[in-house]
Amino acid sequence: MKKIIGILATASLPMVSFAQNHGFRIMDCVGCNEFGHNNSILGVFFILLIPLIWIFLAVGAFVFWILMLVDAIKHSPEKMKIIWIIVIIFTHIIGALIYYFIEKRPRNKKQAVEK
């Protein structure tokens, strides 16, 4: 869990830096007029929304990886099963994508044609 938090914190550093450089100054803008600078909404966007999008994408990629690993265990031909499991485990999301496009997608198309 500490590794995941560290990775997510590291991934959000450029966004925090961008937000700090582009006006995340809520306290400075209390008395802003039309000539003052009031772009604190942009800073809030980059500090709150972008990391949430990264977390959503990371969880989605992990779920996809698990689904492809389970599919490889259940549905791969016996000769290729251990190879696909090793490829998916050691290459993570890239291996899961390769498995999806080489094995699962053609199998689904074949089953749809048979029905």
Biopython code that builds the backbone (N, CA, C, O; Angstrom):
import numpy as np
from Bio.PDB.StructureBuilder import StructureBuilder

atoms = [
    (1, "MET", "N", (0.820, -1.194, 0.000)),
    (1, "MET", "CA", (0.000, 0.000, 0.000)),
    (1, "MET", "C", (0.865, 1.259, 0.000)),
    (1, "MET", "O", (0.529, 2.253, -0.643)),
    (2, "LYS", "N", (1.997, 1.204, 0.737)),
    (2, "LYS", "CA", (2.879, 2.361, 0.770)),
    (2, "LYS", "C", (3.481, 2.637, -0.603)),
    (2, "LYS", "O", (3.674, 3.793, -0.980)),
    (3, "LYS", "N", (3.781, 1.565, -1.354)),
    (3, "LYS", "CA", (4.316, 1.746, -2.701)),
    (3, "LYS", "C", (3.307, 2.440, -3.599)),
    (3, "LYS", "O", (3.666, 3.344, -4.354)),
    (4, "ILE", "N", (2.041, 2.024, -3.523)),
    (4, "ILE", "CA", (0.994, 2.613, -4.361)),
    (4, "ILE", "C", (0.832, 4.093, -4.043)),
    (4, "ILE", "O", (0.736, 4.919, -4.950)),
    (5, "ILE", "N", (0.801, 4.427, -2.758)),
    (5, "ILE", "CA", (0.662, 5.832, -2.362)),
    (5, "ILE", "C", (1.861, 6.637, -2.835)),
    (5, "ILE", "O", (1.708, 7.771, -3.290)),
    (6, "GLY", "N", (3.062, 6.056, -2.731)),
    (6, "GLY", "CA", (4.262, 6.738, -3.211)),
    (6, "GLY", "C", (4.237, 6.973, -4.705)),
    (6, "GLY", "O", (4.622, 8.045, -5.171)),
    (7, "ILE", "N", (3.787, 5.981, -5.463)),
    (7, "ILE", "CA", (3.709, 6.119, -6.916)),
    (7, "ILE", "C", (2.693, 7.179, -7.298)),
    (7, "ILE", "O", (2.960, 8.011, -8.165)),
    (8, "LEU", "N", (1.520, 7.157, -6.653)),
    (8, "LEU", "CA", (0.495, 8.152, -6.969)),
    (8, "LEU", "C", (0.945, 9.558, -6.580)),
    (8, "LEU", "O", (0.665, 10.522, -7.292)),
    (9, "ALA", "N", (1.643, 9.672, -5.450)),
    (9, "ALA", "CA", (2.141, 10.985, -5.040)),
    (9, "ALA", "C", (3.182, 11.500, -6.030)),
    (9, "ALA", "O", (3.180, 12.681, -6.377)),
    (10, "THR", "N", (4.063, 10.625, -6.482)),
    (10, "THR", "CA", (5.079, 11.012, -7.453)),
    (10, "THR", "C", (4.443, 11.407, -8.779)),
    (10, "THR", "O", (4.886, 12.358, -9.422)),
    (11, "ALA", "N", (3.410, 10.683, -9.190)),
    (11, "ALA", "CA", (2.744, 10.993, -10.453)),
    (11, "ALA", "C", (2.022, 12.336, -10.398)),
    (11, "ALA", "O", (1.842, 12.979, -11.432)),
    (12, "SER", "N", (1.609, 12.765, -9.216)),
    (12, "SER", "CA", (0.861, 14.017, -9.116)),
    (12, "SER", "C", (1.766, 15.239, -8.931)),
    (12, "SER", "O", (1.268, 16.365, -8.959)),
    (13, "LEU", "N", (3.068, 15.056, -8.742)),
    (13, "LEU", "CA", (3.966, 16.191, -8.526)),
    (13, "LEU", "C", (3.962, 17.210, -9.669)),
    (13, "LEU", "O", (3.902, 18.408, -9.391)),
    (14, "PRO", "N", (4.023, 16.799, -10.934)),
    (14, "PRO", "CA", (3.979, 17.819, -11.995)),
    (14, "PRO", "C", (2.686, 18.631, -11.985)),
    (14, "PRO", "O", (2.702, 19.823, -12.293)),
    (15, "MET", "N", (1.577, 18.001, -11.637)),
    (15, "MET", "CA", (0.305, 18.715, -11.617)),
    (15, "MET", "C", (0.269, 19.731, -10.480)),
    (15, "MET", "O", (-0.245, 20.838, -10.646)),
    (16, "VAL", "N", (0.812, 19.355, -9.332)),
    (16, "VAL", "CA", (0.845, 20.277, -8.203)),
    (16, "VAL", "C", (1.741, 21.463, -8.534)),
    (16, "VAL", "O", (1.403, 22.606, -8.225)),
    (17, "SER", "N", (2.876, 21.194, -9.156)),
    (17, "SER", "CA", (3.783, 22.271, -9.542)),
    (17, "SER", "C", (3.110, 23.215, -10.540)),
    (17, "SER", "O", (3.224, 24.435, -10.419)),
    (18, "PHE", "N", (2.411, 22.652, -11.521)),
    (18, "PHE", "CA", (1.697, 23.475, -12.496)),
    (18, "PHE", "C", (0.646, 24.333, -11.806)),
    (18, "PHE", "O", (0.502, 25.516, -12.114)),
    (19, "ALA", "N", (-0.081, 23.739, -10.883)),
    (19, "ALA", "CA", (-1.131, 24.481, -10.192)),
    (19, "ALA", "C", (-0.546, 25.607, -9.350)),
    (19, "ALA", "O", (-1.130, 26.687, -9.262)),
    (20, "GLN", "N", (0.602, 25.360, -8.733)),
    (20, "GLN", "CA", (1.225, 26.406, -7.923)),
    (20, "GLN", "C", (1.729, 27.547, -8.795)),
    (20, "GLN", "O", (1.663, 28.710, -8.397)),
    (21, "ASN", "N", (2.224, 27.224, -9.966)),
    (21, "ASN", "CA", (2.748, 28.262, -10.853)),
    (21, "ASN", "C", (1.653, 29.035, -11.578)),
    (21, "ASN", "O", (1.908, 30.131, -12.077)),
    (22, "HIS", "N", (0.452, 28.496, -11.649)),
    (22, "HIS", "CA", (-0.604, 29.145, -12.418)),
    (22, "HIS", "C", (-1.753, 29.623, -11.544)),
    (22, "HIS", "O", (-2.906, 29.617, -11.974)),
    (23, "GLY", "N", (-1.455, 30.024, -10.355)),
    (23, "GLY", "CA", (-2.417, 30.813, -9.621)),
    (23, "GLY", "C", (-3.307, 30.089, -8.653)),
    (23, "GLY", "O", (-4.484, 30.438, -8.559)),
    (24, "PHE", "N", (-2.842, 29.128, -7.942)),
    (24, "PHE", "CA", (-3.661, 28.557, -6.878)),
    (24, "PHE", "C", (-3.439, 29.406, -5.639)),
    (24, "PHE", "O", (-2.739, 29.010, -4.707)),
    (25, "ARG", "N", (-4.050, 30.581, -5.650)),
    (25, "ARG", "CA", (-3.875, 31.547, -4.572)),
    (25, "ARG", "C", (-5.239, 32.007, -4.088)),
    (25, "ARG", "O", (-5.656, 33.130, -4.373)),
    (26, "ILE", "N", (-5.920, 31.163, -3.371)),
    (26, "ILE", "CA", (-7.263, 31.500, -2.896)),
    (26, "ILE", "C", (-7.204, 32.678, -1.938)),
    (26, "ILE", "O", (-8.044, 33.576, -2.009)),
    (27, "MET", "N", (-6.224, 32.686, -1.043)),
    (27, "MET", "CA", (-6.148, 33.753, -0.052)),
    (27, "MET", "C", (-5.777, 35.092, -0.705)),
    (27, "MET", "O", (-6.208, 36.141, -0.228)),
    (28, "ASP", "N", (-4.992, 35.074, -1.778)),
    (28, "ASP", "CA", (-4.606, 36.311, -2.453)),
    (28, "ASP", "C", (-5.782, 36.941, -3.185)),
    (28, "ASP", "O", (-5.792, 38.153, -3.396)),
    (29, "CYS", "N", (-6.764, 36.152, -3.572)),
    (29, "CYS", "CA", (-7.842, 36.640, -4.419)),
    (29, "CYS", "C", (-9.102, 36.981, -3.641)),
    (29, "CYS", "O", (-10.181, 37.070, -4.226)),
    (30, "VAL", "N", (-8.986, 37.172, -2.343)),
    (30, "VAL", "CA", (-10.175, 37.490, -1.568)),
    (30, "VAL", "C", (-10.766, 38.818, -2.029)),
    (30, "VAL", "O", (-11.987, 38.945, -2.127)),
    (31, "GLY", "N", (-9.939, 39.791, -2.309)),
    (31, "GLY", "CA", (-10.439, 41.092, -2.718)),
    (31, "GLY", "C", (-10.170, 41.421, -4.171)),
    (31, "GLY", "O", (-10.023, 42.593, -4.515)),
    (32, "CYS", "N", (-10.103, 40.424, -5.029)),
    (32, "CYS", "CA", (-9.777, 40.668, -6.436)),
    (32, "CYS", "C", (-10.900, 41.437, -7.128)),
    (32, "CYS", "O", (-12.083, 41.220, -6.868)),
    (33, "ASN", "N", (-10.496, 42.330, -8.006)),
    (33, "ASN", "CA", (-11.469, 42.997, -8.860)),
    (33, "ASN", "C", (-11.280, 42.455, -10.274)),
    (33, "ASN", "O", (-10.567, 41.472, -10.477)),
    (34, "GLU", "N", (-11.919, 43.097, -11.248)),
    (34, "GLU", "CA", (-11.839, 42.558, -12.604)),
    (34, "GLU", "C", (-10.438, 42.670, -13.194)),
    (34, "GLU", "O", (-10.120, 41.960, -14.148)),
    (35, "PHE", "N", (-9.597, 43.539, -12.653)),
    (35, "PHE", "CA", (-8.230, 43.657, -13.150)),
    (35, "PHE", "C", (-7.267, 42.785, -12.358)),
    (35, "PHE", "O", (-6.127, 42.570, -12.770)),
    (36, "GLY", "N", (-7.730, 42.290, -11.231)),
    (36, "GLY", "CA", (-6.885, 41.420, -10.417)),
    (36, "GLY", "C", (-6.824, 40.036, -11.027)),
    (36, "GLY", "O", (-7.449, 39.749, -12.048)),
    (37, "HIS", "N", (-6.076, 39.216, -10.390)),
    (37, "HIS", "CA", (-5.961, 37.883, -10.968)),
    (37, "HIS", "C", (-6.785, 36.926, -10.121)),
    (37, "HIS", "O", (-6.654, 36.883, -8.898)),
    (38, "ASN", "N", (-7.623, 36.173, -10.784)),
    (38, "ASN", "CA", (-8.524, 35.269, -10.081)),
    (38, "ASN", "C", (-8.658, 33.973, -10.882)),
    (38, "ASN", "O", (-9.720, 33.690, -11.436)),
    (39, "ASN", "N", (-7.606, 33.207, -10.940)),
    (39, "ASN", "CA", (-7.680, 31.937, -11.648)),
    (39, "ASN", "C", (-7.442, 30.768, -10.689)),
    (39, "ASN", "O", (-6.787, 29.785, -11.035)),
    (40, "SER", "N", (-7.980, 30.896, -9.495)),
    (40, "SER", "CA", (-7.793, 29.836, -8.507)),
    (40, "SER", "C", (-8.575, 28.578, -8.887)),
    (40, "SER", "O", (-8.246, 27.493, -8.407)),
    (41, "ILE", "N", (-9.589, 28.692, -9.726)),
    (41, "ILE", "CA", (-10.347, 27.521, -10.176)),
    (41, "ILE", "C", (-9.446, 26.574, -10.956)),
    (41, "ILE", "O", (-9.560, 25.356, -10.820)),
    (42, "LEU", "N", (-8.551, 27.124, -11.773)),
    (42, "LEU", "CA", (-7.612, 26.300, -12.533)),
    (42, "LEU", "C", (-6.713, 25.495, -11.598)),
    (42, "LEU", "O", (-6.448, 24.319, -11.844)),
    (43, "GLY", "N", (-6.256, 26.118, -10.550)),
    (43, "GLY", "CA", (-5.417, 25.417, -9.571)),
    (43, "GLY", "C", (-6.169, 24.309, -8.874)),
    (43, "GLY", "O", (-5.629, 23.219, -8.684)),
    (44, "VAL", "N", (-7.411, 24.565, -8.487)),
    (44, "VAL", "CA", (-8.228, 23.543, -7.836)),
    (44, "VAL", "C", (-8.453, 22.378, -8.795)),
    (44, "VAL", "O", (-8.424, 21.219, -8.380)),
    (45, "PHE", "N", (-8.674, 22.674, -10.057)),
    (45, "PHE", "CA", (-8.859, 21.628, -11.061)),
    (45, "PHE", "C", (-7.651, 20.702, -11.106)),
    (45, "PHE", "O", (-7.792, 19.481, -11.052)),
    (46, "PHE", "N", (-6.462, 21.294, -11.205)),
    (46, "PHE", "CA", (-5.265, 20.473, -11.341)),
    (46, "PHE", "C", (-4.900, 19.759, -10.041)),
    (46, "PHE", "O", (-4.328, 18.670, -10.086)),
    (47, "ILE", "N", (-5.208, 20.332, -8.912)),
    (47, "ILE", "CA", (-4.851, 19.681, -7.656)),
    (47, "ILE", "C", (-5.833, 18.572, -7.311)),
    (47, "ILE", "O", (-5.412, 17.552, -6.766)),
    (48, "LEU", "N", (-7.106, 18.720, -7.599)),
    (48, "LEU", "CA", (-8.095, 17.734, -7.181)),
    (48, "LEU", "C", (-8.527, 16.773, -8.270)),
    (48, "LEU", "O", (-8.620, 15.571, -8.021)),
    (49, "LEU", "N", (-8.790, 17.263, -9.459)),
    (49, "LEU", "CA", (-9.396, 16.418, -10.484)),
    (49, "LEU", "C", (-8.397, 15.527, -11.207)),
    (49, "LEU", "O", (-8.683, 14.351, -11.432)),
    (50, "ILE", "N", (-7.263, 16.040, -11.568)),
    (50, "ILE", "CA", (-6.287, 15.259, -12.319)),
    (50, "ILE", "C", (-5.808, 14.035, -11.532)),
    (50, "ILE", "O", (-5.764, 12.948, -12.108)),
    (51, "PRO", "N", (-5.449, 14.150, -10.253)),
    (51, "PRO", "CA", (-5.069, 12.927, -9.518)),
    (51, "PRO", "C", (-6.207, 11.910, -9.430)),
    (51, "PRO", "O", (-5.958, 10.705, -9.441)),
    (52, "LEU", "N", (-7.434, 12.377, -9.345)),
    (52, "LEU", "CA", (-8.562, 11.441, -9.325)),
    (52, "LEU", "C", (-8.679, 10.687, -10.647)),
    (52, "LEU", "O", (-9.012, 9.502, -10.663)),
    (53, "ILE", "N", (-8.406, 11.368, -11.745)),
    (53, "ILE", "CA", (-8.426, 10.708, -13.045)),
    (53, "ILE", "C", (-7.320, 9.665, -13.115)),
    (53, "ILE", "O", (-7.543, 8.564, -13.619)),
    (54, "TRP", "N", (-6.121, 9.995, -12.613)),
    (54, "TRP", "CA", (-5.018, 9.033, -12.597)),
    (54, "TRP", "C", (-5.366, 7.813, -11.755)),
    (54, "TRP", "O", (-5.077, 6.684, -12.151)),
    (55, "ILE", "N", (-5.980, 8.029, -10.606)),
    (55, "ILE", "CA", (-6.368, 6.905, -9.741)),
    (55, "ILE", "C", (-7.391, 6.038, -10.456)),
    (55, "ILE", "O", (-7.291, 4.811, -10.418)),
    (56, "PHE", "N", (-8.375, 6.651, -11.107)),
    (56, "PHE", "CA", (-9.385, 5.906, -11.843)),
    (56, "PHE", "C", (-8.740, 5.068, -12.952)),
    (56, "PHE", "O", (-9.085, 3.900, -13.125)),
    (57, "LEU", "N", (-7.815, 5.656, -13.695)),
    (57, "LEU", "CA", (-7.136, 4.924, -14.765)),
    (57, "LEU", "C", (-6.274, 3.790, -14.216)),
    (57, "LEU", "O", (-6.221, 2.714, -14.812)),
    (58, "ALA", "N", (-5.603, 4.014, -13.095)),
    (58, "ALA", "CA", (-4.764, 2.973, -12.501)),
    (58, "ALA", "C", (-5.610, 1.800, -12.017)),
    (58, "ALA", "O", (-5.249, 0.643, -12.230)),
    (59, "VAL", "N", (-6.724, 2.093, -11.372)),
    (59, "VAL", "CA", (-7.616, 1.017, -10.909)),
    (59, "VAL", "C", (-8.212, 0.280, -12.105)),
    (59, "VAL", "O", (-8.310, -0.947, -12.081)),
    (60, "GLY", "N", (-8.606, 0.998, -13.139)),
    (60, "GLY", "CA", (-9.143, 0.356, -14.340)),
    (60, "GLY", "C", (-8.125, -0.547, -15.012)),
    (60, "GLY", "O", (-8.462, -1.646, -15.452)),
    (61, "ALA", "N", (-6.875, -0.090, -15.095)),
    (61, "ALA", "CA", (-5.824, -0.917, -15.695)),
    (61, "ALA", "C", (-5.569, -2.160, -14.853)),
    (61, "ALA", "O", (-5.342, -3.238, -15.402)),
    (62, "PHE", "N", (-5.604, -2.030, -13.541)),
    (62, "PHE", "CA", (-5.391, -3.184, -12.666)),
    (62, "PHE", "C", (-6.521, -4.197, -12.820)),
    (62, "PHE", "O", (-6.271, -5.400, -12.888)),
    (63, "VAL", "N", (-7.751, -3.721, -12.875)),
    (63, "VAL", "CA", (-8.898, -4.624, -13.051)),
    (63, "VAL", "C", (-8.806, -5.329, -14.407)),
    (63, "VAL", "O", (-9.052, -6.532, -14.493)),
    (64, "PHE", "N", (-8.453, -4.590, -15.467)),
    (64, "PHE", "CA", (-8.278, -5.200, -16.789)),
    (64, "PHE", "C", (-7.190, -6.264, -16.752)),
    (64, "PHE", "O", (-7.353, -7.333, -17.340)),
    (65, "TRP", "N", (-6.085, -5.987, -16.073)),
    (65, "TRP", "CA", (-4.985, -6.938, -15.956)),
    (65, "TRP", "C", (-5.443, -8.224, -15.266)),
    (65, "TRP", "O", (-5.131, -9.325, -15.719)),
    (66, "ILE", "N", (-6.179, -8.072, -14.175)),
    (66, "ILE", "CA", (-6.692, -9.243, -13.449)),
    (66, "ILE", "C", (-7.658, -10.036, -14.327)),
    (66, "ILE", "O", (-7.592, -11.265, -14.353)),
    (67, "LEU", "N", (-8.547, -9.361, -15.040)),
    (67, "LEU", "CA", (-9.505, -10.055, -15.904)),
    (67, "LEU", "C", (-8.804, -10.842, -17.004)),
    (67, "LEU", "O", (-9.201, -11.967, -17.311)),
    (68, "MET", "N", (-7.772, -10.263, -17.596)),
    (68, "MET", "CA", (-7.046, -10.978, -18.648)),
    (68, "MET", "C", (-6.258, -12.154, -18.077)),
    (68, "MET", "O", (-6.131, -13.189, -18.731)),
    (69, "LEU", "N", (-5.735, -12.005, -16.876)),
    (69, "LEU", "CA", (-5.025, -13.111, -16.233)),
    (69, "LEU", "C", (-5.977, -14.260, -15.934)),
    (69, "LEU", "O", (-5.638, -15.419, -16.172)),
    (70, "VAL", "N", (-7.153, -13.959, -15.421)),
    (70, "VAL", "CA", (-8.155, -15.000, -15.138)),
    (70, "VAL", "C", (-8.622, -15.653, -16.434)),
    (70, "VAL", "O", (-8.785, -16.872, -16.491)),
    (71, "ASP", "N", (-8.837, -14.855, -17.467)),
    (71, "ASP", "CA", (-9.257, -15.404, -18.760)),
    (71, "ASP", "C", (-8.177, -16.323, -19.331)),
    (71, "ASP", "O", (-8.490, -17.370, -19.897)),
    (72, "ALA", "N", (-6.920, -15.939, -19.185)),
    (72, "ALA", "CA", (-5.831, -16.785, -19.682)),
    (72, "ALA", "C", (-5.780, -18.104, -18.923)),
    (72, "ALA", "O", (-5.506, -19.148, -19.514)),
    (73, "ILE", "N", (-6.036, -18.067, -17.640)),
    (73, "ILE", "CA", (-6.022, -19.287, -16.841)),
    (73, "ILE", "C", (-7.180, -20.200, -17.230)),
    (73, "ILE", "O", (-7.012, -21.418, -17.302)),
    (74, "LYS", "N", (-8.343, -19.629, -17.479)),
    (74, "LYS", "CA", (-9.534, -20.442, -17.758)),
    (74, "LYS", "C", (-9.645, -20.901, -19.205)),
    (74, "LYS", "O", (-10.047, -22.036, -19.460)),
    (75, "HIS", "N", (-9.298, -20.045, -20.151)),
    (75, "HIS", "CA", (-9.665, -20.303, -21.544)),
    (75, "HIS", "C", (-8.513, -20.519, -22.513)),
    (75, "HIS", "O", (-8.764, -20.844, -23.673)),
    (76, "SER", "N", (-7.287, -20.358, -22.103)),
    (76, "SER", "CA", (-6.173, -20.561, -23.035)),
    (76, "SER", "C", (-5.999, -22.038, -23.360)),
    (76, "SER", "O", (-6.298, -22.901, -22.535)),
    (77, "PRO", "N", (-5.516, -22.323, -24.563)),
    (77, "PRO", "CA", (-5.193, -23.716, -24.887)),
    (77, "PRO", "C", (-4.089, -24.225, -23.952)),
    (77, "PRO", "O", (-3.231, -23.455, -23.521)),
    (78, "GLU", "N", (-4.117, -25.514, -23.647)),
    (78, "GLU", "CA", (-3.187, -26.082, -22.675)),
    (78, "GLU", "C", (-1.724, -25.843, -23.039)),
    (78, "GLU", "O", (-0.898, -25.619, -22.154)),
    (79, "LYS", "N", (-1.396, -25.887, -24.325)),
    (79, "LYS", "CA", (0.000, -25.685, -24.730)),
    (79, "LYS", "C", (0.471, -24.257, -24.457)),
    (79, "LYS", "O", (1.647, -24.040, -24.165)),
    (80, "MET", "N", (-0.420, -23.298, -24.549)),
    (80, "MET", "CA", (-0.042, -21.892, -24.426)),
    (80, "MET", "C", (-0.379, -21.282, -23.071)),
    (80, "MET", "O", (-0.014, -20.136, -22.808)),
    (81, "LYS", "N", (-1.055, -22.010, -22.222)),
    (81, "LYS", "CA", (-1.545, -21.443, -20.965)),
    (81, "LYS", "C", (-0.412, -20.880, -20.108)),
    (81, "LYS", "O", (-0.485, -19.728, -19.679)),
    (82, "ILE", "N", (0.613, -21.653, -19.854)),
    (82, "ILE", "CA", (1.693, -21.197, -18.984)),
    (82, "ILE", "C", (2.455, -20.027, -19.604)),
    (82, "ILE", "O", (2.923, -19.141, -18.889)),
    (83, "ILE", "N", (2.579, -20.023, -20.925)),
    (83, "ILE", "CA", (3.263, -18.914, -21.593)),
    (83, "ILE", "C", (2.469, -17.625, -21.436)),
    (83, "ILE", "O", (3.040, -16.579, -21.126)),
    (84, "TRP", "N", (1.149, -17.691, -21.648)),
    (84, "TRP", "CA", (0.318, -16.493, -21.505)),
    (84, "TRP", "C", (0.316, -15.998, -20.062)),
    (84, "TRP", "O", (0.347, -14.791, -19.825)),
    (85, "ILE", "N", (0.280, -16.899, -19.116)),
    (85, "ILE", "CA", (0.290, -16.485, -17.708)),
    (85, "ILE", "C", (1.598, -15.759, -17.383)),
    (85, "ILE", "O", (1.587, -14.718, -16.726)),
    (86, "ILE", "N", (2.713, -16.305, -17.840)),
    (86, "ILE", "CA", (4.012, -15.660, -17.592)),
    (86, "ILE", "C", (4.084, -14.302, -18.289)),
    (86, "ILE", "O", (4.558, -13.328, -17.704)),
    (87, "VAL", "N", (3.617, -14.235, -19.528)),
    (87, "VAL", "CA", (3.645, -12.959, -20.265)),
    (87, "VAL", "C", (2.804, -11.914, -19.555)),
    (87, "VAL", "O", (3.244, -10.777, -19.385)),
    (88, "ILE", "N", (1.606, -12.282, -19.140)),
    (88, "ILE", "CA", (0.715, -11.315, -18.486)),
    (88, "ILE", "C", (1.266, -10.879, -17.135)),
    (88, "ILE", "O", (1.189, -9.701, -16.785)),
    (89, "ILE", "N", (1.818, -11.813, -16.379)),
    (89, "ILE", "CA", (2.329, -11.457, -15.046)),
    (89, "ILE", "C", (3.550, -10.548, -15.143)),
    (89, "ILE", "O", (3.639, -9.555, -14.421)),
    (90, "PHE", "N", (4.494, -10.878, -16.029)),
    (90, "PHE", "CA", (5.746, -10.121, -16.053)),
    (90, "PHE", "C", (5.701, -8.849, -16.885)),
    (90, "PHE", "O", (6.544, -7.972, -16.696)),
    (91, "THR", "N", (4.751, -8.719, -17.796)),
    (91, "THR", "CA", (4.682, -7.492, -18.595)),
    (91, "THR", "C", (3.477, -6.627, -18.236)),
    (91, "THR", "O", (3.234, -5.607, -18.882)),
    (92, "HIS", "N", (2.740, -7.015, -17.236)),
    (92, "HIS", "CA", (1.623, -6.264, -16.670)),
    (92, "HIS", "C", (0.614, -5.829, -17.731)),
    (92, "HIS", "O", (0.094, -6.675, -18.459)),
    (93, "ILE", "N", (0.330, -4.556, -17.832)),
    (93, "ILE", "CA", (-0.752, -4.090, -18.690)),
    (93, "ILE", "C", (-0.432, -4.310, -20.169)),
    (93, "ILE", "O", (-1.339, -4.558, -20.963)),
    (94, "ILE", "N", (0.839, -4.222, -20.546)),
    (94, "ILE", "CA", (1.215, -4.465, -21.945)),
    (94, "ILE", "C", (0.925, -5.918, -22.311)),
    (94, "ILE", "O", (0.379, -6.192, -23.380)),
    (95, "GLY", "N", (1.284, -6.841, -21.437)),
    (95, "GLY", "CA", (0.998, -8.257, -21.676)),
    (95, "GLY", "C", (-0.491, -8.539, -21.717)),
    (95, "GLY", "O", (-0.951, -9.358, -22.513)),
    (96, "ALA", "N", (-1.253, -7.859, -20.854)),
    (96, "ALA", "CA", (-2.705, -8.035, -20.852)),
    (96, "ALA", "C", (-3.313, -7.525, -22.162)),
    (96, "ALA", "O", (-4.228, -8.145, -22.706)),
    (97, "LEU", "N", (-2.810, -6.409, -22.663)),
    (97, "LEU", "CA", (-3.300, -5.893, -23.942)),
    (97, "LEU", "C", (-2.942, -6.827, -25.096)),
    (97, "LEU", "O", (-3.760, -7.066, -25.985)),
    (98, "ILE", "N", (-1.722, -7.352, -25.077)),
    (98, "ILE", "CA", (-1.313, -8.308, -26.116)),
    (98, "ILE", "C", (-2.214, -9.532, -26.077)),
    (98, "ILE", "O", (-2.685, -9.995, -27.116)),
    (99, "TYR", "N", (-2.455, -10.061, -24.875)),
    (99, "TYR", "CA", (-3.329, -11.230, -24.745)),
    (99, "TYR", "C", (-4.731, -10.909, -25.263)),
    (99, "TYR", "O", (-5.338, -11.721, -25.961)),
    (100, "TYR", "N", (-5.239, -9.734, -24.923)),
    (100, "TYR", "CA", (-6.586, -9.358, -25.337)),
    (100, "TYR", "C", (-6.711, -9.349, -26.859)),
    (100, "TYR", "O", (-7.661, -9.907, -27.407)),
    (101, "PHE", "N", (-5.759, -8.719, -27.541)),
    (101, "PHE", "CA", (-5.877, -8.586, -28.988)),
    (101, "PHE", "C", (-5.494, -9.853, -29.756)),
    (101, "PHE", "O", (-5.975, -10.064, -30.870)),
    (102, "ILE", "N", (-4.639, -10.696, -29.181)),
    (102, "ILE", "CA", (-4.217, -11.904, -29.896)),
    (102, "ILE", "C", (-5.123, -13.096, -29.593)),
    (102, "ILE", "O", (-5.421, -13.880, -30.495)),
    (103, "GLU", "N", (-5.561, -13.248, -28.361)),
    (103, "GLU", "CA", (-6.324, -14.434, -27.971)),
    (103, "GLU", "C", (-7.813, -14.162, -27.728)),
    (103, "GLU", "O", (-8.670, -14.793, -28.348)),
    (104, "LYS", "N", (-8.111, -13.243, -26.843)),
    (104, "LYS", "CA", (-9.496, -13.068, -26.394)),
    (104, "LYS", "C", (-10.401, -12.475, -27.466)),
    (104, "LYS", "O", (-11.492, -12.995, -27.701)),
    (105, "ARG", "N", (-9.982, -11.419, -28.108)),
    (105, "ARG", "CA", (-10.842, -10.755, -29.096)),
    (105, "ARG", "C", (-11.180, -11.662, -30.282)),
    (105, "ARG", "O", (-12.348, -11.744, -30.663)),
    (106, "PRO", "N", (-10.188, -12.350, -30.883)),
    (106, "PRO", "CA", (-10.548, -13.277, -31.971)),
    (106, "PRO", "C", (-11.459, -14.418, -31.501)),
    (106, "PRO", "O", (-12.338, -14.856, -32.243)),
    (107, "ARG", "N", (-11.252, -14.892, -30.282)),
    (107, "ARG", "CA", (-12.105, -15.948, -29.744)),
    (107, "ARG", "C", (-13.543, -15.450, -29.588)),
    (107, "ARG", "O", (-14.483, -16.185, -29.892)),
    (108, "ASN", "N", (-13.724, -14.231, -29.125)),
    (108, "ASN", "CA", (-15.064, -13.662, -28.973)),
    (108, "ASN", "C", (-15.738, -13.476, -30.339)),
    (108, "ASN", "O", (-16.935, -13.726, -30.477)),
    (109, "LYS", "N", (-14.975, -13.038, -31.343)),
    (109, "LYS", "CA", (-15.542, -12.878, -32.682)),
    (109, "LYS", "C", (-15.959, -14.230, -33.243)),
    (109, "LYS", "O", (-17.013, -14.347, -33.868)),
    (110, "LYS", "N", (-15.141, -15.244, -33.024)),
    (110, "LYS", "CA", (-15.449, -16.587, -33.518)),
    (110, "LYS", "C", (-16.714, -17.123, -32.863)),
    (110, "LYS", "O", (-17.546, -17.733, -33.535)),
    (111, "GLN", "N", (-16.870, -16.904, -31.565)),
    (111, "GLN", "CA", (-18.066, -17.353, -30.851)),
    (111, "GLN", "C", (-19.303, -16.591, -31.312)),
    (111, "GLN", "O", (-20.392, -17.163, -31.356)),
    (112, "ALA", "N", (-19.161, -15.333, -31.650)),
    (112, "ALA", "CA", (-20.302, -14.535, -32.123)),
    (112, "ALA", "C", (-20.750, -15.007, -33.497)),
    (112, "ALA", "O", (-21.946, -15.012, -33.787)),
    (113, "VAL", "N", (-19.810, -15.402, -34.347)),
    (113, "VAL", "CA", (-20.144, -15.889, -35.683)),
    (113, "VAL", "C", (-20.859, -17.254, -35.593)),
    (113, "VAL", "O", (-21.781, -17.527, -36.361)),
    (114, "GLU", "N", (-20.431, -18.088, -34.664)),
    (114, "GLU", "CA", (-21.031, -19.411, -34.502)),
    (114, "GLU", "C", (-22.477, -19.334, -34.018)),
    (114, "GLU", "O", (-23.279, -20.217, -34.323)),
    (115, "LYS", "N", (-22.807, -18.313, -33.284)),
    (115, "LYS", "CA", (-24.173, -18.173, -32.763)),
    (115, "LYS", "C", (-25.066, -17.659, -33.812)),
    (115, "LYS", "O", (-26.259, -17.472, -33.571)),
]
sb = StructureBuilder()
sb.init_structure("model")
sb.init_model(0)
sb.init_chain("A")
sb.init_seg("    ")
for serial, (resi, resn, name, xyz) in enumerate(atoms, 1):
    if name == "N":
        sb.init_residue(resn, " ", resi, " ")
    sb.init_atom(name, np.array(xyz, "f"), 0.0, 1.0, " ", f" {name:<3s}", serial, name[0])
structure = sb.get_structure()
